[in-house]
Amino acid sequence: MKQNILIIGPPASGKSTFIQETIKGKKVSGITTLEIRKDGQRWGFKVVNVRNGREAVFASVEMKPHVASRYGVHIEHFEDVAIPAIEDGIKSNSIIVIDEIGNMELISDKFRKLVLKAFDTKRVLATISMKTRHDFLNKIKSRSDVRVHYLTRANFERIGKEIRDEL
């Protein structure tokens, strides 16, 4: 990779699926955040270390420590998985996956600092939602070493091929 890649799209545009398909067979470190559903409804989110599979539920409609949207966020659970996973990516020579950089994740000061450090490696493949508004995201999007792709269902395959060819 010559620069960081940032995938932006609306909720349910397939950003996480896109990341999963794009990194197949690649040497990667980092995190994904996956939706948890109960009784057909979105109940919360878990963070997963993509290298070793370690995971933790860090947000749900039942948690109360911090609040983002309708979810309570237990930032310590998030940091226990995310921080070592991203640090591992910085130390290694792997692609650093950060799926996603969103409102819940940005509650963590440690996470924000580490994301900037990761972006300095020019090996980051990350996602953000178009709904997320935060000054930190504007800072990332405006970096000269970041190429932004806006993902839609219509351009999913084309962007996937472009990025897989670069990785």
N, C-alpha and C positions, 0 to 999 in steps of 0.2 A: 504494500500500500504506500502511496506517495502522500496521501492526505487522509484526514478523517472523513467518514461518511455519516451523514445524519439523515435518517428517514423520518419524514413528517407526514402525518395523515390524520384524517378524522377517526374518531372512535369506530371500531369494527371495520376498518379498511384493510385489515390483514397484516398490520405491521409485525406482530409477533410471529405469525405464520411465515411471513417473508423472511424474517431473521432466521428462523429454524431451517427453512429450505436453503437459504444462502450459505449458511455455515456448515452444512453437511460435508463431512470429509475434510474439513479444514482444522488446523491447529488453532484452537480458541481458548480463551479464558473469559471470565466475566460473569454476568448475571442475566437472567430473564425474570420477568415478573409475570406470573400466570394468574388468571382469573379463577376463583373458586365459586362454583355454583351449588346451591342447595335448593331443592324443590323447584328447579327450573329458573331460579332467580340468582342474580349476581349477589353473592354473600360477602366476598372478600378477595384478598390477593395473597399469594405467596411469592417469595423470592427464592430463586434456585441458582446455585453455583453451577455453571455449564460444564465445568471440568470434572467435578467430583459428585455432582448430584445432591449435595447438601442443600436442605431447604428449610424454610421457616414461614409460617403464616405471620404476616406483619400488619395486615389491615383487614378489618371486617366491620360489619354493621353492629357487632356486639362489643368491640373494643372501645376504650374510652381515653387512653393516655393523651393523644393529640387528635385533632379532627381535621380531615380534608374531605370536602364534599360531604357525603353521607357516611363516610367510613372513619372509624377510629383507627389510629395508626400507632402501633407499638414500635417505635423507632429503634429500640435496642435489638429487637428481633431482626429487623431489617439489616442493621449494621453488623450483627454477628455473622451474617452470611455474605452480605455485599462487600464489605470493606476488605476482608481477606481475598475474596475472589478477584476484585479489581487490582489489589496490590500484587497478586500473583501474575496477573496479565501485564502489569507494568514491568515487573522483574523479568518475565520471560520474553521470548521473541514472538509471542502469539498475537493474533487479532484479539482486541479487547471488545467484547460484546457488552453493551449496556442497554438492555431492553426493559425498562424504559427510564427516561429522565422526566419524571412527572411531579405533580404537586405533592403526592404523598412522599416520594423519595427525597424531594428537595427540602423537606423539613429537617433533614440531617445535615448539619454543618460539615461533619466529617466526609459525608458523601460528596457534597459540592466541591470541597477542596480536592478530594481524590479524583473526581471527574476532570477537573482542570489539569491535574498532573497526568492523567491518562491521555487527555487530548494532546499534551505536549509530545507524546510518543509518535503521533501521526499513524496510529494503528487502531483507531476506534471505529467501530460500527455501532451506532446508537439510534434509538428511536425516541421521538416525542410525539405527543398528541397535539393536533391543531387547537384543541380546546385549552391546553395548558398555557397560562399567561404568567410569566415570571421574568424579572430582569435578568436572572442568571441565564435563562435560555436565550435571550437576546444577545448576551455576551458570547455565548457559544456559537450561535448562528452567524455572527458577524466576524468570526475569526477567519483570517486569510487561509488557514490550513484546513478549512471545513468545506466540503461539497455537500449541498443540500439537495435532496430528492423529495418531491412531493408524491406520495404514493396514493394511487387510486386503484380500484378494481380494473379499470381499463388499461393502465400502464404497468400493472404488476409484473407480467412476464418480461416486458422489455427492460425495465429497470433491474429486475433480477439478473438477467443475462449480462447487462453492462457491469454490474457490481461483481458478479461471480468471475467474470473475465479479468477484472482488476485484482481480485484477491488471489 
